[in-house]
Amino acid sequence: MNWFLVALKKYATFSGRAQRAEYWYFVLFYLIIFVVLSIIDGLTGSFSADAGLGLLGGLLTLALFIPSLAVTVRRLHDTGRSGWWLLIAFVPLVGAIVLLVFTVQDSAAGDNAYGPNPKGSAA
């Protein structure tokens, strides 16, 4: 939960680097909260089948849109890639797979153009 809060504290910080733990714990807690809110949406009747999203799930998605972009860009920076690589997600299927591979990779060793290694020492 601490990593999720760290990512939220850097709400719109697109510079710097985010190690794997920060990114993946953010994704994990985002999904857990989204599933819980989707269940509540289903139980309360605020789920819209046309939109495929409920009221609470939609509010969460809207509230965490910028932090999720920021932590993903920082994760790409940690692997030595520009944040513009995030746009590859618009390529159907292949883009999501490439982005998954990029976010799973270990940090680039030492300092890079985006800042010092968040792990503290060279990987």
PEFENKA-V151430 format. One record per pair of residues at least 12 apart in sequence whose ideal C-beta (glycine too) atoms are under 7 Angstrom apart, sorted by the first residue. I is the first residue (numbers start at 1). J is the second residue. Records with the same first field share a line. If there is no record, write none. Layout:
I = J ; J
This chain:
1 = 29
3 = 21 ; 22 ; 25 ; 26
4 = 25 ; 26 ; 29
6 = 22
7 = 22 ; 26 ; 67 ; 71
8 = 67
10 = 70
11 = 66 ; 67 ; 70
12 = 66 ; 70
13 = 70
14 = 70 ; 73 ; 83
16 = 74 ; 77 ; 114 ; 115
17 = 74 ; 77 ; 78 ; 114 ; 115 ; 118
18 = 71 ; 74 ; 75 ; 78 ; 118
19 = 78 ; 107 ; 118 ; 119
22 = 71
23 = 71 ; 75 ; 103
26 = 71
30 = 64 ; 68
33 = 60
34 = 57 ; 60
37 = 54 ; 56 ; 57 ; 60
38 = 54 ; 57
40 = 56
41 = 54 ; 55 ; 56 ; 57
42 = 54
72 = 86
73 = 86
75 = 103
76 = 102
77 = 114
78 = 107 ; 108 ; 118
79 = 102 ; 105 ; 107 ; 108
80 = 108 ; 112
81 = 102
85 = 102
106 = 123
107 = 119 ; 123
109 = 122 ; 123
110 = 122
